[in-house]
Amino acid sequence: MLAVSSTLVGVVLIGLAARDVFDTLFDHGGRGSLSRLVAAATWRTLHRSGPWGRGAVAFAGPVAVVFVVAVWATLVVVGFAFVYLPHVPDGFAVLPEVAGDGALLLALYFSAVSLTTLGYGEMTPTADGLQLVAPLEALVGLGLLTASVAWFLSIYPVLARRRALAYDLELMARAERDASIDETEGLVDALDDLHARVIEVERDLAAFPITFFFAELDSRYSLAVGLPALVVWLGRLDDAALAPRDRLHAAMLREAIDDFAATVGSFAGYEGRDADEVLRLYAERHAPRARR
């Protein structure tokens, strides 16, 4: 009975890790997903880190990614260890140097070296079932490594698009201040491009929720700084004076910003608040400093 219970616990832990990896890579991770909870906990912890909080938040995203992958690996290692545990030491050929380390420690050790395919040789499975389970864990380890690298590499193009949009908004504001012209003139010309790019970054955020927890140290690349300014500019447009095509693009841009705010609100727990308030809170939490 104990062997069955231990095996079931192990299978559940392995299944939890597999489900969370699948949700993160393919189903974008629900609010209750393990990766989202780990990232949110990392964010909150760094936000509360005293006078260093503002600078530390810029590292919340990368640190969260590392923690999420570490949690996945830990779940798999512990899960397989519970599968091995009822068979330690009888189901293994164990060298005398490690034979006295205790069943749980030996199970964790063998699980860790199997996942990482190190295979030091101190323990070798002899039971028929375990001779199949150990290679399976090695395959799981290779799959976990591949999934983690793919996830990591997918995040940075998303951040690059978001930073590029923020920097374009910064350059637009800077150019219009330097030229002493009405900022709405340039905005009208850019309406078509801007609404498409806001839609793109909103879809990126929905597809990769972990990017919500990436903040910027430089305000030029912070969309949390740029979007409120864009909302102000939109408020200054006189729709009646716009050509029909520009009026359509202005309406689409407003809707895209509202959708972005709704997505941000769903991640940050701001549901039920209007877009302006969500963007204000987003700027307070993510903006590195006020725009100069």
Secondary structure, 3 states (H helix, E strand, C coil): CHHHHHHHHHHHHHHHHHHHHHHHHCCCCCCCCHHHHHHHHHHHHHHCCHHHHHHHHCCHHHHHHHHHHHHHHHHHHHHHHHHHHHHCCCCEEECCCCCCCCHHHHHHHHHHHHHCCCCCCCEEECCHHHHHHHHHHHHHHHHHHHHHHHHHHHHHHHHHHHHHHHHHHHHHHHHHHHHCCCHHHHHHHHHHHHHHHHHHHHHHHHHCHHHHHCCCCCHHHCHHHHHHHHHHHHHHCCHHHCCHHHHHHHHHHHHHHHHHHHHHHHHHCCCCCCHHHHHHHHHHHHCCCCCC
